[in-house]
Amino acid sequence: MKSLTLLWQEVASELATWCCTSTSRDFETVTARVKHEGDEFLTITLPNFCTDFQKSLVEGRVDRNQFQGFAFTGSLPRFLGGFFDLVFDRGTGLLLDEPSVDAIYSIRQLTLMFGKILLSVQ
């Protein structure tokens, strides 16, 4: 549904401004994946992405076995990479000494915002 992707874009843009990063490539990814996979990308895949993100926070590092279906640059997922760079070290994948709470909040918002939505079947 186009309106869901546009809502995602607006929220992403606002959060990116808040964290001094960009989400233009992330929106391209969302658009392409929704076109290919449907709204399930927003309602299932992104909440699963957040589950892996939260595990990474608990473990203090990103594991390459997590974030299935997403490309990596260095040790971090490319998707939402601007936010990830504020939380984890791209070279090692380790949690930064002082990760950005705003970036953590942003990743959670962008990946969980449609997790509980019930879409009508047409």
LOMI-787548 format. One record per residue: residue in one letter; x, z, y of N, C-alpha, C in turn; residue number from 1. Coordinates in nm, 2 decimals, padded with zeros to 4 digits. Layout:
! residues N
{'A',{X,Z,Y},{X,Z,Y},{X,Z,Y},NUM}
...
END
This chain:
! residues 122
{'M',{00.08,00.00,-00.12},{00.00,00.00,00.00},{00.09,00.00,00.12},1}
{'K',{00.07,-00.10,00.21},{00.15,-00.12,00.32},{00.15,00.01,00.42},2}
{'S',{00.04,00.07,00.43},{00.03,00.18,00.53},{00.11,00.30,00.48},3}
{'L',{00.13,00.32,00.35},{00.21,00.43,00.30},{00.36,00.40,00.34},4}
{'T',{00.40,00.28,00.32},{00.54,00.24,00.35},{00.57,00.25,00.50},5}
{'L',{00.47,00.22,00.58},{00.49,00.23,00.73},{00.49,00.38,00.77},6}
{'L',{00.41,00.46,00.70},{00.41,00.60,00.73},{00.55,00.66,00.69},7}
{'W',{00.60,00.62,00.57},{00.73,00.66,00.53},{00.84,00.62,00.64},8}
{'Q',{00.83,00.50,00.69},{00.92,00.45,00.79},{00.92,00.53,00.91},9}
{'E',{00.80,00.57,00.96},{00.79,00.65,01.08},{00.85,00.79,01.06},10}
{'V',{00.82,00.85,00.95},{00.87,00.98,00.92},{01.02,00.97,00.91},11}
{'A',{01.07,00.87,00.84},{01.22,00.85,00.82},{01.29,00.83,00.95},12}
{'S',{01.23,00.75,01.04},{01.29,00.73,01.17},{01.30,00.85,01.25},13}
{'E',{01.20,00.93,01.25},{01.20,01.06,01.32},{01.30,01.15,01.27},14}
{'L',{01.31,01.17,01.14},{01.40,01.26,01.08},{01.55,01.21,01.10},15}
{'A',{01.57,01.08,01.09},{01.70,01.02,01.12},{01.75,01.05,01.26},16}
{'T',{01.66,01.04,01.35},{01.69,01.07,01.49},{01.73,01.22,01.50},17}
{'W',{01.66,01.30,01.43},{01.68,01.45,01.43},{01.82,01.48,01.38},18}
{'C',{01.86,01.40,01.27},{01.99,01.43,01.21},{02.10,01.33,01.25},19}
{'C',{02.08,01.25,01.36},{02.18,01.16,01.41},{02.23,01.06,01.30},20}
{'T',{02.14,01.00,01.23},{02.18,00.91,01.13},{02.08,00.79,01.13},21}
{'S',{02.08,00.70,01.04},{01.99,00.58,01.03},{01.93,00.57,00.90},22}
{'T',{01.80,00.52,00.90},{01.73,00.50,00.77},{01.69,00.35,00.76},23}
{'S',{01.75,00.26,00.84},{01.70,00.12,00.83},{01.72,00.06,00.69},24}
{'R',{01.84,00.09,00.63},{01.86,00.04,00.50},{01.77,00.11,00.39},25}
{'D',{01.75,00.23,00.42},{01.66,00.31,00.33},{01.52,00.25,00.33},26}
{'F',{01.47,00.21,00.45},{01.34,00.15,00.46},{01.34,00.02,00.38},27}
{'E',{01.45,-00.06,00.39},{01.45,-00.19,00.32},{01.44,-00.16,00.17},28}
{'T',{01.51,-00.05,00.12},{01.50,-00.02,-00.02},{01.36,00.02,-00.06},29}
{'V',{01.30,00.11,00.02},{01.16,00.15,00.00},{01.07,00.03,-00.01},30}
{'T',{01.08,-00.06,00.09},{00.99,-00.18,00.09},{01.01,-00.26,-00.03},31}
{'A',{01.13,-00.29,-00.07},{01.16,-00.38,-00.19},{01.11,-00.31,-00.31},32}
{'R',{01.13,-00.18,-00.33},{01.10,-00.11,-00.45},{00.94,-00.10,-00.46},33}
{'V',{00.87,-00.07,-00.35},{00.73,-00.06,-00.35},{00.67,-00.20,-00.39},34}
{'K',{00.73,-00.31,-00.34},{00.68,-00.44,-00.37},{00.70,-00.47,-00.52},35}
{'H',{00.81,-00.43,-00.57},{00.84,-00.45,-00.71},{00.77,-00.35,-00.81},36}
{'E',{00.77,-00.22,-00.77},{00.72,-00.12,-00.86},{00.59,-00.07,-00.83},37}
{'G',{00.54,-00.10,-00.71},{00.41,-00.05,-00.66},{00.42,00.09,-00.60},38}
{'D',{00.31,00.15,-00.57},{00.31,00.28,-00.51},{00.37,00.39,-00.59},39}
{'E',{00.39,00.37,-00.72},{00.45,00.46,-00.81},{00.59,00.50,-00.76},40}
{'F',{00.66,00.40,-00.69},{00.79,00.44,-00.64},{00.78,00.56,-00.54},41}
{'L',{00.67,00.56,-00.46},{00.66,00.66,-00.36},{00.60,00.79,-00.43},42}
{'T',{00.51,00.77,-00.53},{00.44,00.89,-00.58},{00.51,00.95,-00.71},43}
{'I',{00.60,00.87,-00.77},{00.66,00.93,-00.89},{00.82,00.92,-00.88},44}
{'T',{00.87,00.81,-00.85},{01.02,00.79,-00.84},{01.08,00.88,-00.74},45}
{'L',{01.03,00.88,-00.62},{01.09,00.96,-00.51},{01.08,01.11,-00.54},46}
{'P',{00.97,01.16,-00.59},{00.97,01.30,-00.63},{01.07,01.33,-00.74},47}
{'N',{01.09,01.24,-00.83},{01.19,01.26,-00.94},{01.33,01.26,-00.87},48}
{'F',{01.35,01.18,-00.77},{01.48,01.17,-00.70},{01.50,01.31,-00.64},49}
{'C',{01.40,01.37,-00.58},{01.41,01.50,-00.52},{01.44,01.61,-00.62},50}
{'T',{01.39,01.60,-00.74},{01.42,01.69,-00.85},{01.57,01.69,-00.87},51}
{'D',{01.63,01.57,-00.88},{01.78,01.56,-00.90},{01.85,01.61,-00.78},52}
{'F',{01.80,01.59,-00.66},{01.86,01.64,-00.54},{01.87,01.79,-00.54},53}
{'Q',{01.76,01.85,-00.58},{01.75,02.00,-00.58},{01.85,02.05,-00.69},54}
{'K',{01.86,01.98,-00.80},{01.95,02.03,-00.91},{02.09,02.02,-00.85},55}
{'S',{02.12,01.91,-00.78},{02.26,01.90,-00.72},{02.29,02.01,-00.62},56}
{'L',{02.19,02.05,-00.55},{02.21,02.17,-00.45},{02.24,02.29,-00.53},57}
{'V',{02.17,02.32,-00.64},{02.19,02.44,-00.72},{02.33,02.43,-00.78},58}
{'E',{02.37,02.32,-00.84},{02.49,02.30,-00.91},{02.61,02.29,-00.81},59}
{'G',{02.58,02.26,-00.68},{02.69,02.25,-00.58},{02.76,02.12,-00.59},60}
{'R',{02.71,02.02,-00.66},{02.77,01.89,-00.67},{02.67,01.79,-00.72},61}
{'V',{02.70,01.66,-00.69},{02.61,01.55,-00.74},{02.67,01.50,-00.87},62}
{'D',{02.59,01.49,-00.97},{02.63,01.44,-01.10},{02.58,01.30,-01.11},63}
{'R',{02.68,01.21,-01.15},{02.65,01.06,-01.16},{02.54,01.03,-01.26},64}
{'N',{02.51,01.13,-01.35},{02.40,01.11,-01.45},{02.26,01.13,-01.39},65}
{'Q',{02.26,01.18,-01.27},{02.13,01.20,-01.20},{02.10,01.08,-01.12},66}
{'F',{01.99,01.08,-01.05},{01.95,00.97,-00.96},{01.94,00.84,-01.04},67}
{'Q',{01.89,00.84,-01.16},{01.88,00.71,-01.24},{01.80,00.61,-01.16},68}
{'G',{01.85,00.49,-01.16},{01.78,00.38,-01.10},{01.82,00.36,-00.95},69}
{'F',{01.92,00.44,-00.90},{01.96,00.43,-00.77},{02.11,00.40,-00.77},70}
{'A',{02.16,00.31,-00.68},{02.30,00.27,-00.67},{02.38,00.39,-00.60},71}
{'F',{02.50,00.39,-00.64},{02.59,00.49,-00.58},{02.70,00.42,-00.49},72}
{'T',{02.74,00.49,-00.38},{02.86,00.45,-00.31},{02.95,00.58,-00.31},73}
{'G',{03.06,00.56,-00.36},{03.14,00.68,-00.38},{03.08,00.77,-00.49},74}
{'S',{03.07,00.90,-00.46},{03.01,00.99,-00.55},{02.86,01.03,-00.52},75}
{'L',{02.80,00.96,-00.42},{02.67,00.99,-00.38},{02.57,00.87,-00.39},76}
{'P',{02.45,00.90,-00.40},{02.35,00.78,-00.40},{02.35,00.71,-00.27},77}
{'R',{02.34,00.58,-00.27},{02.33,00.50,-00.15},{02.20,00.53,-00.07},78}
{'F',{02.09,00.55,-00.15},{01.96,00.57,-00.09},{01.97,00.71,-00.01},79}
{'L',{01.92,00.71,00.11},{01.93,00.83,00.20},{02.07,00.88,00.22},80}
{'G',{02.16,00.79,00.21},{02.31,00.82,00.22},{02.35,00.88,00.35},81}
{'G',{02.28,00.85,00.46},{02.32,00.91,00.59},{02.29,01.06,00.58},82}
{'F',{02.18,01.10,00.52},{02.14,01.24,00.50},{02.24,01.31,00.40},83}
{'F',{02.26,01.24,00.29},{02.35,01.29,00.18},{02.49,01.33,00.24},84}
{'D',{02.54,01.24,00.33},{02.67,01.26,00.39},{02.68,01.39,00.47},85}
{'L',{02.56,01.44,00.51},{02.56,01.57,00.58},{02.54,01.69,00.49},86}
{'V',{02.53,01.66,00.36},{02.51,01.77,00.27},{02.62,01.78,00.16},87}
{'F',{02.67,01.66,00.12},{02.77,01.65,00.01},{02.89,01.57,00.06},88}
{'D',{03.00,01.59,00.00},{03.12,01.51,00.03},{03.11,01.38,-00.05},89}
{'R',{03.11,01.26,00.02},{03.10,01.13,-00.04},{03.21,01.11,-00.15},90}
{'G',{03.33,01.15,-00.12},{03.44,01.13,-00.21},{03.44,01.21,-00.34},91}
{'T',{03.40,01.33,-00.33},{03.40,01.42,-00.44},{03.26,01.45,-00.50},92}
{'G',{03.16,01.44,-00.42},{03.03,01.47,-00.46},{03.00,01.62,-00.45},93}
{'L',{03.10,01.70,-00.40},{03.08,01.84,-00.39},{03.00,01.88,-00.26},94}
{'L',{02.92,01.99,-00.27},{02.85,02.04,-00.16},{02.94,02.08,-00.05},95}
{'L',{02.91,02.04,00.07},{02.99,02.08,00.19},{02.99,02.23,00.21},96}
{'D',{03.09,02.28,00.28},{03.10,02.42,00.31},{02.98,02.46,00.40},97}
{'E',{02.94,02.38,00.49},{02.83,02.40,00.58},{02.74,02.28,00.57},98}
{'P',{02.66,02.27,00.47},{02.56,02.15,00.46},{02.46,02.16,00.57},99}
{'S',{02.41,02.05,00.62},{02.31,02.04,00.72},{02.17,02.08,00.66},100}
{'V',{02.12,02.19,00.71},{01.98,02.23,00.67},{01.88,02.13,00.71},101}
{'D',{01.90,02.07,00.82},{01.81,01.96,00.87},{01.81,01.84,00.77},102}
{'A',{01.93,01.80,00.72},{01.94,01.69,00.63},{01.87,01.72,00.50},103}
{'I',{01.89,01.85,00.45},{01.83,01.89,00.33},{01.68,01.88,00.34},104}
{'Y',{01.63,01.94,00.45},{01.48,01.93,00.49},{01.44,01.79,00.49},105}
{'S',{01.51,01.70,00.55},{01.47,01.56,00.56},{01.47,01.49,00.43},106}
{'I',{01.56,01.51,00.34},{01.56,01.45,00.21},{01.44,01.50,00.13},107}
{'R',{01.41,01.62,00.14},{01.30,01.68,00.07},{01.17,01.62,00.12},108}
{'Q',{01.15,01.61,00.25},{01.03,01.55,00.31},{01.01,01.41,00.27},109}
{'L',{01.12,01.33,00.28},{01.11,01.18,00.25},{01.08,01.15,00.10},110}
{'T',{01.12,01.25,00.02},{01.10,01.22,-00.12},{00.98,01.29,-00.18},111}
{'L',{00.93,01.39,-00.12},{00.81,01.46,-00.17},{00.68,01.43,-00.10},112}
{'M',{00.69,01.36,00.01},{00.57,01.35,00.09},{00.45,01.28,00.02},113}
{'F',{00.47,01.20,-00.08},{00.36,01.13,-00.15},{00.35,01.18,-00.29},114}
{'G',{00.42,01.29,-00.33},{00.42,01.33,-00.47},{00.29,01.39,-00.52},115}
{'K',{00.20,01.44,-00.43},{00.07,01.49,-00.47},{-00.04,01.41,-00.43},116}
{'I',{-00.02,01.28,-00.39},{-00.12,01.20,-00.34},{-00.20,01.14,-00.46},117}
{'L',{-00.33,01.13,-00.45},{-00.41,01.07,-00.55},{-00.46,00.94,-00.49},118}
{'L',{-00.42,00.83,-00.55},{-00.46,00.70,-00.51},{-00.57,00.64,-00.59},119}
{'S',{-00.67,00.58,-00.53},{-00.78,00.52,-00.60},{-00.74,00.40,-00.68},120}
{'V',{-00.79,00.39,-00.80},{-00.76,00.27,-00.89},{-00.85,00.16,-00.85},121}
{'Q',{-00.79,00.04,-00.83},{-00.88,-00.07,-00.79},{-00.88,-00.18,-00.90},122}
END
